[in-house]
């Protein structure tokens, strides 16, 4: 029987690891490159026969526990583990979300755009970082560093967003989609549970069960210092941190909103003097 795709993959990974890398003793000359089957089986917690059948394609239904253990033993990164699951015909298991923070390179990118409000959002729409113009646009995030909480619980949100209802529906659909990608997230549960208690409108929108990611679309802001702004919202997934999003706001060149955004930029030096940008 020809080796299966998972078998090919784990065998190739086995050949690229040395026993020294896993702290295994080495005695005498070895006839194989990389780890032996017996060593991988022992570290994975399965029999040598089972592991051999897996590599040969005769074990077609490995359990998630075995795949998790193999991923650990073979030192697979996030992408490698997800790939192994797919090869085995199993939906990749969501991993526990680490404490979120914006990558240093993203911070540098944010601050290289002085004329565009830009921020990094975490999985639950926490603001992880923002440049100075985004701080000015969002008034320093006075109510909360989480945009979903601010949208539903900040009394000023309905004035700040002239199209509040449409923004709220879109946000809830985005939260619902992100929640499905990271089931069991404590941060999601904390925010959703709080809003279900404090905001009847959130409950209504949440129970509609819409799931939809952000799209390129205009969004209107009624800013108390520069008036009405209509900005295009560009959203980019952060490859190095799945679930995070880079959000950039941009005005049509030559428009009234572009002039107002330029004015807001000129005011940032004096806006809340001494406050440093997020990140």
N, C-alpha and C positions, 0 to 999 in steps of 0.2 A: 504494500500500500504506500502511495506517495506521501511524504510528510505534509502535514497540514500547515496553513499559514501561521497559526499560533506556534506550532512546533518549529517552523523555520525561524520565526522571530526569536523565541527564547533560546534556541540553539546558537544563533548568531550573537546574541547578547552574552551568553555563557562563554563563548570563545573570546570575548573581548575583556573579560574580567580575570584578574590574577588572584590566586589564593591569598597572596600577601595583602591585596586591597581589602579583603574581608577578614584579615587576621587569622587565617588558617595556617597551620604548620606545613612546611614543605620538607619532605624527606626524599633525598635522592633525585634522580633524573626523571622528569615527567614526559610521557609520550604524547600528551595532548596539549594543544594550545588553549590557554584559559583554564576554566574550572572543569572538573570532571562531573559527569552526571550524578555520581554518588554524593558529591559535595553539595550540589544544588538541591538534590532531594532531601538530604539531611537538614540543611538550613531552612528549607521550605516547610518541612514537617510532613512530607509524604514519603511513600515507599519508593525505592529505586525502580521497581517495576512500574509503578504508576507514572513516575516522571518519564521513564523511557517510552511508555505508551503515548504520553502527551507529545513528546518530541516527534514520534513516528506517525502521529495522526490517528492513532487507534483509540485515544481518549478524547472524545468529541464534546464532552459536557463538563468542563472544569467548573468548579464552584467559584463564586466571587471571593470566598476566603482564600482559596488556592491562588487565584489571580493576584489578590492583594499581597499575599506572602511572596509570590514570585517577583512582583514589582519591587518589593523591599529588598529581597536577596540580590536581584540583578541590578539594583541601583537605578531603576528607571525613574526619570523625572515625570512631571505631570503629564506632558504630552505622550511620553512613552507608555505610561500606565493606561491612559485613555485609548491609545492605539492597540494595546494588548487586549483590552476589553472588546473593542470592536472586532478584532480578528477572531475572537472567540464567540462572536455573535451575541454579545451581551451589551446592553446599554451601559455606558460608562457610569461608574458610581460617583456621585458628587463628593468632593473632598471637603473636609472641615475648612471653613474660611479663616485665613490668618488675620491677625490684626492689620487693618488696612492703613496704608500710607502711600502717598504719591512718590513715584520714583524721582530721584534727583534730576535725571535728564528731562523729565516732564516739567519740573519746576523751572529749569532753565528755559524750556520752550515757552512756558506761560509768560515769563517775564520778558521774553524777546518780542512779544506782541503788545507794545504799549498802546496801540490804537484799537485793539479788539478785546472786549471783556472775555476772559477765558478762565475756566475752572475745571478741576478734576472732581468727578463725583464717584463715590463708592457704590457698592452694590445696592445699598438701601437709600441712596441719594443723600448721603452725608457729604458735605463739602470738605474734601481732603486738602485742597489747595486752590488758590485763586490769585490772579494778578491784581494790581492796584486798581485797574479800571473796572474789573468785576466787583471788587469790594465797593467801589463807588456806585456802580449800577444797582447793586443789591443793598445799598445803604449800610454796609458793614454787617449784614446778617444779624440784625439786632434781636430778633426773636429766637432764632435757633440756627445752628449750623447744619440742620437737616432740612432740605427744601420741601419735602413732603409734609413735615410737621408745620413748617412756616405757612405753607399754602392753606392748610385747613384750620390751624389754630391761631395764627397771627391775625388780630382784628384789622390790621392794615392791608392784608393781602388782597382783599377784594377791590381796594382802590389802586393798589400797585399794579394788579393785573386787570385791565379793563375787560378782558375776555376770560374772567376767572373760571366760569363753568367749563369752558372748553379746555382750558389749561388743566383744571382739576381732573377731568375725565381722562385726558391724555396721560397725566401723571399716574393715576391709579392703574391704568392699563399697563404702563411701564413697570410699576412696582409689582403688579401681578405676574408679569412675564419674568422679571428678575427673581421673584420669589420661587417660581417653578424651577429655575436653574440652580438655586441653592436651597433646597428644602431643608427645614430644620435649623435655619440660621437664627440664632438668638436675637441678633440685631433686627432682622425683619419682624420677628414675632413681637419684640418690644414695641416697635413703631406701629404695627398693625393693631396690636391689642390696645394700645393707648388711643389710637384714632377711632377704633370701634366703640370705645367708651365715651369719647369726648366730642365726636363729630358725626351726627346722624347723616349728613350728606356723604361723608366718606363711606359709611356703611352701605348706603344705597348704591353708590358707584362700585364698591368692592363686590357686592353681591350680584352685579351684572356680569361678573366673571369675564370681562374683556381682558385680553392679553396682547399687548402691542408695544413694540419698541419705538423709540423716538425716530422721527423722520425730519428731513430738511423742510423746515416750514418757518414762516414769519411768526414772531411773537411780539405783542405790544406790551410796553411798560409805561406807566404813568409816573414819571420820576418827579419828586417834589422840587428839584433844583433846576432841571432842564426841560421839563414838560414831557410830552408824549414821544416815545421812541418806538419805531417799528424795526425790529432787527431780525435778520435771518439767523436761525440756530443750526449750527453744524455739529453733529455728534459723531465721535470716532471711538471705536472700541480700543482699549489699551491691550495690545497683544501680550505684553509681559505681565499683566495683572488681570486675568479674565474676570469680567463683571464690572470693572471700572470703566468710566467713560470720560473722554476729553470733550468738553463742550465749549464751542467758540461762537460768540455772537458777532454779527457783522452787519453793517448798514449799507444799503445801496449807495454807491459813490454819487455824490452830488445831490443826494436827497436831503430833505429837511432833517431826517433822523441822523444822517451822517454829520450834519452841522451841529446838531444837539449832542451827539456822541463826542465830537471834537471839543465842544464846550465843556462837557463833563470831564474829559481828559485834562483840560487846563485847570479844572478846579480840584483835581485829586491831590495836589500838593498841599492845599489848605484844608481839604475835607478831613475832619477829625484828626487834626494835627498830632503827629507822633504815633499814630496807629500803624503798625507794620502789616503788610499783606499776608494772607494765609499762605503757609508753606515756606 
